[in-house]
Amino acid sequence: MASWLPACEFLTLARQSGFYSSFERTQQWAWMANPDRSFRSTIGTHVSRIVDEHRQYLADGARVSAYRQAIEEVVRPGDVVLDLASGTGILGLLACRAGAGRVYSVEVSGMIELAREICRANGFQDRMVFLKGLSTRVDLPEKVDVAVCDQMGRFGFEAGVVQFFGDACKRFLKPGGTLIPARLDMVVCPVECQEIWSQVEYWNDSPAGFDFRPARQWAANTGYPVKLVPDQLLASPAVLTTLEMASAPTSFRREVTLVVSRRGVLHGIGGWFSAQLSRNVTMTNSPLVAERINRHNVFFLWIGRFRWSLEIAFAFRCILPCRTSW
Ligand SMILES: C[S@@+](CC[C@H](N)C(=O)[O-])C[C@H]1O[C@@H](n2cnc3c(N)ncnc32)[C@H](O)[C@@H]1O
């Protein structure tokens, strides 16, 4: 017997609840304050947050190691590489170390100035070219053999990798060129997660003696960052969809049925991703993998009626860049 979750529209800017949110907001504020000043003075007091966010990307040993291995596997001596959404430039530096002849480092924010300095500090200034701008708005003077990017959110697709790679494939990639990652599995699993369930239920509790129930609907209709552990999973996870980066659709709907494998309380659906970086390297934030990268999973509250059943069935509809319904 299956219990179907009624489709409930929610409009969530991935950036509002997402992996990159604080960083992007910080940048926006800094530039709005004074767009003409240099990187150092413009960022001002926000610099610590920005630099620290990038420190966390670098300090994620599983992530950096996966990209290093994949880049070493894919990049051939003399290759032209695009480091899309380059941040500190780490992926471009790894490509240089793997023998790339030239790396185009494309970054929309003032981080590009820091990346340029880091590049110089490592002696790669003759091989790295820095282009400031959104990847979809910049032009490259030549086609590339390899494009690399880690613009993946908690559920994989929502931070922009699909759109940005789709555009880069059309405009920049040589025929037969390689994308890192080449494909992405979006994975789902019914989960117990009392903590977030209680957070949402809070709005039903008349805080300060007022009726705040309208807020509950908003709170229920968004994705929450969470670090799931295996004990929270109520079934074997299933792949919701596989996105081929070279040809991924910008909207899709998938249905999935999962067989519950243990007793527990269904609070919602957990989501994460597994990215195929190269033939031999995958990278994931799966709670079931010991070498998971340091990126949260996403939690969607179960908004159907509770009913004991052996199967849980639901449908996800994703419309890129940032709309999901389930
Ligand atoms: C996750 S961070 C840095 C990732 C970096 N490649 C790394 O591996 O550490 C993403 C960076 O990409 C920039 N960014 C996001 N989307 C972009 C796009 N479409 N074009 C250029 N820069 C982008 C952000 O400003 C941010 O600095």
The ligand as an SDF file (V2000), in Angstrom:
LIG
                    3D

 27 29  0  0  0  0  0  0  0  0999 V2000
   31.7050   27.1150   -3.8780 C   0  0  0  0  0  0  0  0  0  0  0  0
   32.5010   28.5930   -4.1510 S   0  0  0  0  0  0  0  0  0  0  0  0
   34.1040   28.1840   -4.7250 C   0  0  0  0  0  0  0  0  0  0  0  0
   34.3060   26.9250   -5.3890 C   0  0  0  0  0  0  0  0  0  0  0  0
   35.7070   26.7260   -5.8020 C   0  0  0  0  0  0  0  0  0  0  0  0
   35.6940   26.2870   -7.1730 N   0  0  0  0  0  0  0  0  0  0  0  0
   36.3230   25.6700   -4.9230 C   0  0  0  0  0  0  0  0  0  0  0  0
   36.3810   24.5380   -5.3690 O   0  0  0  0  0  0  0  0  0  0  0  0
   36.6930   25.9680   -3.7840 O   0  0  0  0  0  0  0  0  0  0  0  0
   31.6940   29.2050   -5.5600 C   0  0  0  0  0  0  0  0  0  0  0  0
   32.2840   30.4610   -6.1450 C   0  0  0  0  0  0  0  0  0  0  0  0
   31.7650   30.6190   -7.4340 O   0  0  0  0  0  0  0  0  0  0  0  0
   31.3190   31.9390   -7.6610 C   0  0  0  0  0  0  0  0  0  0  0  0
   30.2550   31.7510   -8.6580 N   0  0  0  0  0  0  0  0  0  0  0  0
   29.0710   31.1290   -8.4940 C   0  0  0  0  0  0  0  0  0  0  0  0
   28.4390   30.9860   -9.6660 N   0  0  0  0  0  0  0  0  0  0  0  0
   29.2620   31.5340  -10.6180 C   0  0  0  0  0  0  0  0  0  0  0  0
   29.1760   31.6760  -12.0360 C   0  0  0  0  0  0  0  0  0  0  0  0
   28.1470   31.2270  -12.7390 N   0  0  0  0  0  0  0  0  0  0  0  0
   30.1880   32.3030  -12.6760 N   0  0  0  0  0  0  0  0  0  0  0  0
   31.2500   32.7720  -11.9970 C   0  0  0  0  0  0  0  0  0  0  0  0
   31.3950   32.6490  -10.6640 N   0  0  0  0  0  0  0  0  0  0  0  0
   30.4120   32.0360   -9.9720 C   0  0  0  0  0  0  0  0  0  0  0  0
   30.9660   32.4640   -6.2950 C   0  0  0  0  0  0  0  0  0  0  0  0
   31.1660   33.8550   -6.2470 O   0  0  0  0  0  0  0  0  0  0  0  0
   31.9660   31.7190   -5.4060 C   0  0  0  0  0  0  0  0  0  0  0  0
   33.1660   32.4260   -5.2370 O   0  0  0  0  0  0  0  0  0  0  0  0
  1  2  1  0
  2  3  1  0
  2 10  1  0
  3  4  1  0
  4  5  1  0
  5  6  1  0
  5  7  1  0
  7  8  2  0
  7  9  1  0
 10 11  1  0
 11 12  1  0
 11 26  1  0
 12 13  1  0
 13 14  1  0
 13 24  1  0
 14 15  1  0
 14 23  1  0
 15 16  2  0
 16 17  1  0
 17 18  1  0
 17 23  2  0
 18 19  1  0
 18 20  2  0
 20 21  1  0
 21 22  2  0
 22 23  1  0
 24 25  1  0
 24 26  1  0
 26 27  1  0
M  CHG  2   2   1   9  -1
M  END
$$$$
